[in-house]
Amino acid sequence: MKFGTKTIHAGVHPDPETGAIMTPIYQTSTYVQRSPGDHRGYEYSRTHNPTRTQLQDALAALENGQHGLAFASGMAAIDCIVKLLQPGDEVISTNDLYGGSYRIFTKVFAPLGIKFHFVPMHDMAAVREKVTEHTKLIWVETPTNPLLNVIDIAAAAAVAKEAGALLAVDNTFATPYLQTPLDLGADLVMHSLTKYMGGHSDVVMGAIVVKDDELHERLRFLQNACGGTPGPQDCFLVLRGLKTLHIRMQRHSENGRAIAEFLKAHPKVEKVYWPGFADHPNHDIAAKQMNDFGGMISFVLQGDRKEDAVAVLEKLELFALAESLGGVESLCGHPATMTHASIPAEERRKAGLSDSLIRLSVGIEDVEDLIEDLGQAIGQEVTEELAVAGR
């Protein structure tokens, strides 16, 4: 099946009892058994739930994997992956990553004896320098949050294979509409389903997708044993969101391109981060491994002053100032004080994340309205020349 058909049909089937075309919400904690151990595949909803099963199957199909696992949040999914490791193991992670990922790595797992190396991954030589006999996991975000750095997944997979390590890719920003890391050699794909996959800012959930049966069994054991599983209502909401993933991502990408070009042409904007620009670092890699460039954009105003960024964020009207991303509505944020506040300022600046950086999650509204909103907030009338740049 083509991707758009898969979003609607793959991994799901009509309810066998009623013929309901939409997966029912199995709001139950337990299941009646005919005799001890004689059941219909379901015993207890932490372990299995029919609504969750269909979501997990759908996620596996979209990522071209064999097995999907759903979690109560993206952080619960990350927690499960790192629990594959033992004290003394080492992880190499990109240095430009979501603040919550950095926090759980450094504040939760590092004290338990797992060592983390944070390196820029635009050049795999920096990754190879950190590989030791103890390297067990390479953690990649691409595009990264919030600087939209692009990492060569196939090259990272080669390094991981040489090291005998697992490669995990956080595919939250791209979604399988834009790239499928398992096809490029990754061992695990992780998602915050809260974002584009759910797509409507009404659910918090995470996921892991893998191809390998043994790896799936290890993760499934941890999913059940540690209990970070989602409820059926949330699974239903993500299943519903997946059915429009392809058309939403197409519009996010179209609007993202228009907004990025508008900002780049704006005299009050100093720098725009968007992987679709030919001069964006590793644009050639993005063009090779992605189908489009998405709706996430970061930018810095002329003068790079935090107070100017705050003033713009306060004036925006259609772009709502809020945590998160990937919903149908446009959002804006200030990573240094919001999503990445848990990363020390010195580490943020080392990675290139300035205190004046603004991050946009471009929604699926009419782009002309979004451009007008940005124009009034930045303080420059949207001239015909600028409007054309945004088209």
N, C-alpha and C positions, 0 to 999 in steps of 0.2 A: 504493500500500500504506500501511496505518497503520504507525505507528512500530514497534510491537512485532513486526509481521510483517517489517518491513525489517531489524530487528536479526538476524533468523534467515536471511532469504533474499536480501536485496538485495546485488548486487555479487558474489555467489558462485554457483558452479554445480558439479555433480558432476564428478569427474575424468573427462575424455573417454576415457582409456585403460582405466580399471578400473571406472568407475561409483562410486567411493568418494564417499560423501555429504559427508565432511569433507575439506577441502582438504589434499592431501598436503604433507608437508614436503619440498620439493625441496632436499635437502642436497647441492648441487653448486656448484662454482665456475665451471664452463664447460659448453658445449653443443657437440655434434658438428654440423658443417656439411656439407651435401651437396657443396658447391663453395664456393670463396671468396666470401663475401657472400651465399650461398644457404642460409638457415637458417629456422627456424620461429618467428622473432620474438625469439629469445633467443640472446645471444652470450656474455655474461659477467655474473656475478651481482652485481657492483657496479652495473651498468647496469640489468639486469632480472632478476627471479626470479619464477617463477609463483606461489609462495606470497605473495610481497610484492604482486604484481599484484592478487590477489583481495582482500587486505587494503585496498589503496589504493582499489579500486573500492567496497568496502563502506563505507569512511570517507566517500567522496564522496557516496554515496547517503544516509547518515545525516545529513550536514550540508546536504543539498539542493544540493550542488555538482556540478561536472562532472569534476573531477580531484582525486585524492588523492595525496599523496607521503608515504612513511614514512621515518623517520630513526632513527638509533641512540639518540637521546634527545630530550627536549624542547628541550634547549639546542642540539643540532645543528640542529633545525628553526628556532629563533630565529636562529642563526648564518646559515643559508641566506637567511632573509628580509632581514636587515640587509645581506647581501652584494649585494642589489639596488641599494644606494646607492653614491654616490661621495663622495670627500672634498669637504667644503664643504656637503654636504646636511645638513638638520636634521630631527630627530625630536622630536615632542611625545609624552611618555609620562605615564601616570598616575603620581603620586608614591607611591602605596601599591601596591607590586607585589612579586612574588616576588624574593627576594634574589639568586638566580642571574641573573635578567633584568637587574637593576640592575648586577650585577658585569660581565656581558659587555658591556653598553652603555658603562659608564664605564671599565672597565679594558682592554677589548680594542678596541672600535671608536672610542671618543672619541680615543685617541692616534693613530688613523689618519686623523683629520680630520673625523669625523662629529660634529655637535653635538647634544646631547640636552638637552631641557627637561623637567623633572619638575614637573607641576602637578596640583592636585586637580581632578578631572574631574566632580564632582557638578554643577558649573555650567559649561556650554560657553563662557561668556564668558571664563573663565580660559584656555581652549584658544585661542580666537580671538585673545586678546592676544598669544600667542606665535607666531602664524602669520606667516611671512615668505615672500618669493619663493623661499627656499631650502627651505621645508618640503616634504618628500617622503614622510613616513610619520607617521601617528598610531597610537600603540600603546596599546591598551585592554585591561585586565583587568576583567572584571565577572562575578560579584562578585569583589572584589579580595582579595588574599592579604596579610595575614590579617584585615583590618578589615571585610571583606564589604561594602565600599562598592559601590553600584550605579551604573553609568554608562549613560546613555541611548545605546544603539548607533545608533539611527536619527538622533539629533541629531549624534552624532560623525561619522556618514557624510555628513551634509549639510555639516559644516565641512570634512571632507576633500575632498569634491567641489568646493567653492568654492575650496579652496587648490590643487587639482590634485594632491593627495597620495593615497597609498594608505592605507586603514584596515585595520589588522590587529587581530584580537580573539583574545586568549588565552581559550579557552573551556573550560579544564581543569576549573574548579570546577563549571561548570554542565552540561557535556556537551550534545550535541544533544537529549537527552531533555527538558532544561529550556529551552533556547533555541537558535535557529539564526541566528547573526549574519549569514550571507550573505543571508538573507531580509530582513534589516533594513538592508541596504546596505553591509555590510563587503566588502572585496575579498579578504581572506585570513582564514582561521580557523586558529589554531594550537592544538595539544594536546600536553600531556605525557600520552601514552597509558599511562604508568606508573601513573597514578592511576585514576580511575573507569572509563575505557574498557577497560583491561585488567582492573582490578577485583580482582585476587587477590594483589597484592604479590609477583609472581613474575617480573616483566619490567620492563626499562627501555627506553622507546621514545618517539618523538615523531612528530608529523604536521603537515602543512599541507593544507588543502583550499581550492580556488579554483573559480570559475566560468569565468573568462576564459582562452581558449585561449593567447593570447600570453604572459600572465603565467605560465601553467603551463609553457610551453616554456622561459622564462627560469629558472624555479625548477628544472625538471627537468635543465637543463644544469648548474646549480650542484650539485644533488644528486649527479649522476654525476661531475662534475669534482672536487669536493671530497671525495666518498667517504664521507660520514657516514651510510651506509645500514645498516639492521638485517639480522640473519641470519634465515633462514627459520624456525628453531625459535621465535624470539621473535614473528615474524609469526603463526605458528600459534597461539601462546598468546593473542595479542590477538584474533585471529579467534574463538577459543573464548570469550573473555571477552565479546565484543560480543553474543553470542547471549542473554545474560541481562542486558544493560544496562538494559532497561526495567524488569524486575522488581526489580533491585537498586536502581536510582535511586528507584523508588517507595518501597521500604522505607527507604532512606537518608533520604528526605524526611519520611516519617511519623515515624521515630525522631528526626530532627533537630527537628521541631516539638515533640515531647514533651520532649526534653532542654532546648530553649531555654525553654520555658514553665516547666519545673521550676527552671532556674537563675534565671530572672527573679523567681520567687516566693521564692527562697532569701534569708534574712536576712543571710547572710555574703557575698553576691554584690552588687557595686556596679553593674556594667554588663554587659549582654549584647549582643553584636553578632550579629544574625541578620536577614536581609532580610525575613523573613516578618512581623515586628512592624510594626504600623501606624505606630509612631513612629520606625522605622528611617529614616535619611535616604534619600530617593528610593524609599521603599517603593512609591509609586504607579507609578514606572517599572518596578520589579521585577514588580509585579502585571500590568503590561501586556506586558512582553517575555519573561517567564518563565512556564512552566507550573506550577511549584512552586518551593520556596525552598531545597531541598537539605539536605545533612547536615553542612555546615561551620558551625561556631560558634566564636566567640571570646568570652572573658569576663575580667573583672577582679574580684578580691576586694575586699571592703571594706578601705579603708586603702591599697590599691594598693601593697603591699610585695612586692618581688621574693622575699624569703625565704619569705613565706607561699605564693606561687605554687609555688616549688620544693618546699615541704613537701607540697602537694597532689599535685603530679606524682609525687613519690616514693611516695605512699600508694596511688595508683590501681592497681588490679589487672587489671580487664578492659580498661581503656583502657591500651594499651601505649605506653610512652614511646619514641617513635621518629620519625625523619624520615619524610617522605612523607605520603600521605593517599589516600583513595578506595578502600581495600581493603574486603573484606567484614568485616574485624575493625576494632574501634574503636581509634583511635590518639589520643594526646595529645602536645602539644609546647609548647616555650617558644621562640617565634619569635626573640626578642632574642638568644638564645645558640645557636640551631639554624638554622632555615631562612633567617633574615634577618640573621645575624651579619655578613655581608659588607657590609651597609649601615651607614655610620657612625651612631653613637648619636644625634648631633645631627639627622641626616636622618630617622632613625626617629621621634624624638620630634616633629619638625616635622610628620610625616604623621599623628601621633596614636597611634603604636605605643609603648606604655609597656613598661618592662622587666618588668612583672609580668603582662603579658597571657598567657593560656593559650589555645591553639588546640586545638579538638577536631575530629577527623574521626569522625563518628558512624557506626558500622558497622550491620550488619543483624541483630545479636543481638536477643534479647527485651529490649525497652526497660525493663522493670521491673528487670532485672538491672543494666542500665547506670545507671539512676537510683540504685539502692542503692549501687553502686560510687562514684558521685560523692558521694553523701551521706556515706558513711563517710570519704572522703578530705578533703572540705571540713570535716568535723568537726561535722556536725549530723545527728542521727537523722532518718531519713526518716519524718516524721509522715504521717498519713492525708491531712492538708490538702496537704502538699507532693506526695505521691504523686498525688493527684487533679489537681494543677496540671500534672503531667507526663503526664496522660492527656488 
